[in-house]
């Protein structure tokens, strides 16, 4: 059974400035496939709706199977992107992650979506803290996120204290994270070089 039956939205956060990488990270190729295509392919298997949040919508017109939106509150970083994706989502729950995560694991995302129901946030938690850019959010989060955005408080986890949060611990994560790179993202050309070399 896939989560298309459960009515979950997949949000791709593609609004970053890409200043350190020097190019649009979504269109970087790893093993012959663009990061955005890999993410879209996984999302199609899991979600009934796909939303791409970007400040450059014309770059994504080829993705006719996704809803392309721009930030409601401009310049508010990933928290603003999560808010925008949730705002436009037709489903109550949405999985959100950025466009530059080469090791997305379909089984782990499906595991996360299976934990929703009584919680507003389902988020992986490692020793170094939450992984809020690889998490499930409910639309119940919208008022609390909006409050932070209007105060220009942009720490993603800042609204967690208002919500019912279910942390997913390392013991639960480890079967899906054999190489320890599940949450890795690409920020610099050096990150890309290291990934290609491995």
TORSELUM-168966 format. One line per field, with one value per residue (C-alpha): residue number from 1; residue in one letter; x, y, z. Coordinates in nm, 3 decimals. Last residue first. Layout:
N
doba [NUM,...]
vodren [A,...]
xx [X,...]
yy [Y,...]
zz [Z,...]
END
This chain:
198
doba [198,197,196,195,194,193,192,191,190,189,188,187,186,185,184,183,182,181,180,179,178,177,176,175,174,173,172,171,170,169,168,167,166,165,164,163,162,161,160,159,158,157,156,155,154,153,152,151,150,149,148,147,146,145,144,143,142,141,140,139,138,137,136,135,134,133,132,131,130,129,128,127,126,125,124,123,122,121,120,119,118,117,116,115,114,113,112,111,110,109,108,107,106,105,104,103,102,101,100,99,98,97,96,95,94,93,92,91,90,89,88,87,86,85,84,83,82,81,80,79,78,77,76,75,74,73,72,71,70,69,68,67,66,65,64,63,62,61,60,59,58,57,56,55,54,53,52,51,50,49,48,47,46,45,44,43,42,41,40,39,38,37,36,35,34,33,32,31,30,29,28,27,26,25,24,23,22,21,20,19,18,17,16,15,14,13,12,11,10,9,8,7,6,5,4,3,2,1]
vodren [X,X,X,X,X,X,X,X,X,X,X,X,X,X,X,X,X,X,X,X,X,X,X,X,X,X,X,X,X,X,X,X,X,X,X,X,X,X,X,X,X,X,X,X,X,X,X,X,X,X,X,X,X,X,X,X,X,X,X,X,X,X,X,X,X,X,X,X,X,X,X,X,X,X,X,X,X,X,X,X,X,X,X,X,X,X,X,X,X,X,X,X,X,X,X,X,X,X,X,X,X,X,X,X,X,X,X,X,X,X,X,X,X,X,X,X,X,X,X,X,X,X,X,X,X,X,X,X,X,X,X,X,X,X,X,X,X,X,X,X,X,X,X,X,X,X,X,X,X,X,X,X,X,X,X,X,X,X,X,X,X,X,X,X,X,X,X,X,X,X,X,X,X,X,X,X,X,X,X,X,X,X,X,X,X,X,X,X,X,X,X,X,X,X,X,X,X,X]
xx [3.300,3.464,3.131,3.015,3.342,3.326,2.965,3.046,3.347,3.123,2.933,2.598,2.497,2.279,2.338,2.041,2.065,2.444,2.526,2.586,2.336,2.074,1.738,1.791,1.948,1.647,1.446,1.750,1.848,1.522,1.211,1.079,0.700,0.601,0.256,0.290,0.353,0.706,0.785,0.743,1.110,1.224,1.265,1.463,1.326,1.216,1.121,0.833,0.588,0.760,0.729,0.354,0.309,0.479,0.245,-0.064,0.045,0.141,-0.208,-0.143,0.053,0.427,0.638,1.015,1.341,1.428,1.361,1.648,1.640,1.952,2.320,2.260,2.003,1.632,1.412,1.089,0.719,0.542,0.170,0.107,-0.194,-0.212,0.133,0.371,0.315,0.436,0.772,0.804,0.719,0.996,1.229,1.135,1.187,1.535,1.669,2.043,2.110,1.952,1.967,1.601,1.514,1.276,0.914,0.664,0.307,0.002,-0.348,-0.377,-0.467,-0.125,-0.105,-0.048,0.172,0.408,0.415,0.485,0.762,0.919,0.899,1.075,1.337,1.438,1.217,1.312,0.962,0.650,0.409,0.703,0.656,0.451,0.488,0.233,0.384,0.295,0.379,0.740,0.883,0.788,1.052,1.307,1.024,0.930,1.251,1.180,1.084,0.840,0.773,0.448,0.372,0.030,-0.093,0.239,0.448,0.564,0.547,0.758,1.040,1.042,1.020,1.322,1.529,1.424,1.518,1.859,1.931,2.012,2.332,2.502,2.447,2.343,2.292,1.958,1.817,2.143,2.089,2.442,2.719,2.725,2.785,2.527,2.257,1.996,1.762,1.401,1.386,1.203,1.025,0.694,0.528,0.160,0.000,-0.343,-0.333,-0.414,-0.120,0.072,0.135,0.000]
yy [0.802,1.044,1.178,1.264,1.432,1.643,1.747,1.854,2.044,2.229,2.355,2.304,1.947,1.766,1.471,1.342,0.975,0.976,0.728,0.451,0.210,0.479,0.306,0.042,0.318,0.552,0.371,0.328,0.688,0.823,0.943,1.239,1.277,1.640,1.759,2.132,2.459,2.362,2.279,2.639,2.733,2.413,2.592,2.885,3.179,3.431,3.722,3.813,3.766,3.438,3.316,3.380,3.221,2.904,2.882,2.940,2.686,2.395,2.243,2.187,1.881,1.842,1.539,1.573,1.582,1.950,1.946,1.704,1.737,1.734,1.650,1.303,1.243,1.319,1.245,1.448,1.372,1.701,1.754,1.422,1.197,1.056,1.041,0.753,0.582,0.895,0.851,0.489,0.588,0.848,0.578,0.336,0.602,0.685,1.024,0.994,1.277,1.552,1.879,1.962,2.037,1.825,1.842,1.561,1.685,1.605,1.755,1.717,1.995,2.152,2.521,2.649,2.352,2.431,2.800,2.737,2.490,2.742,3.021,2.796,2.716,3.080,3.378,3.593,3.633,3.547,3.369,3.190,3.084,2.793,2.517,2.235,1.915,1.682,1.948,1.949,2.114,2.457,2.424,2.688,2.938,2.913,3.074,3.163,2.802,2.583,2.263,2.089,1.722,1.566,1.209,1.107,0.795,0.660,1.001,1.146,0.905,1.002,1.373,1.344,1.163,1.414,1.710,1.559,1.516,1.164,1.043,0.907,1.240,1.530,1.880,2.029,2.090,2.251,2.555,2.681,2.862,2.604,2.862,3.107,2.844,3.108,2.847,2.823,2.459,2.313,2.005,1.934,1.592,1.585,1.294,1.150,0.811,0.627,0.796,0.668,0.342,0.000]
zz [-0.313,-0.560,-0.690,-0.338,-0.250,-0.566,-0.493,-0.138,-0.272,-0.520,-0.214,-0.040,-0.114,0.138,0.365,0.566,0.467,0.462,0.740,0.485,0.639,0.701,0.657,0.927,1.144,1.164,1.431,1.655,1.577,1.714,1.532,1.733,1.746,1.803,1.909,1.845,2.028,2.135,1.773,1.658,1.688,1.515,1.184,1.322,1.124,1.384,1.158,1.392,1.103,1.017,1.375,1.390,1.048,1.172,1.470,1.255,0.989,1.215,1.214,0.842,0.946,0.905,0.814,0.825,0.633,0.662,1.037,1.111,1.490,1.704,1.702,1.847,1.574,1.575,1.274,1.268,1.275,1.342,1.404,1.578,1.632,1.280,1.126,1.191,0.854,0.678,0.848,0.736,0.379,0.395,0.523,0.245,-0.022,0.100,-0.003,-0.051,-0.296,-0.083,-0.280,-0.351,0.011,0.219,0.327,0.388,0.403,0.612,0.601,0.226,-0.018,0.026,-0.067,0.286,0.373,0.086,0.172,0.539,0.461,0.225,0.481,0.731,0.466,0.425,0.507,0.208,0.073,0.273,0.040,-0.119,-0.478,-0.607,-0.867,-0.844,-0.979,-1.266,-1.524,-1.415,-1.727,-1.587,-1.315,-1.413,-1.471,-1.102,-0.974,-0.610,-0.552,-0.360,-0.554,-0.456,-0.523,-0.458,-0.403,-0.253,-0.228,-0.564,-0.726,-0.444,-0.522,-0.890,-0.804,-0.574,-0.836,-1.101,-0.878,-0.807,-1.177,-1.290,-1.454,-1.144,-0.967,-1.189,-1.051,-1.156,-0.809,-0.703,-0.925,-0.989,-0.801,-0.521,-0.248,-0.382,-0.437,-0.341,-0.197,-0.310,-0.409,-0.109,-0.243,-0.069,-0.093,0.000,0.186,0.109,0.279,-0.042,-0.215,0.087,-0.087,0.000]
END
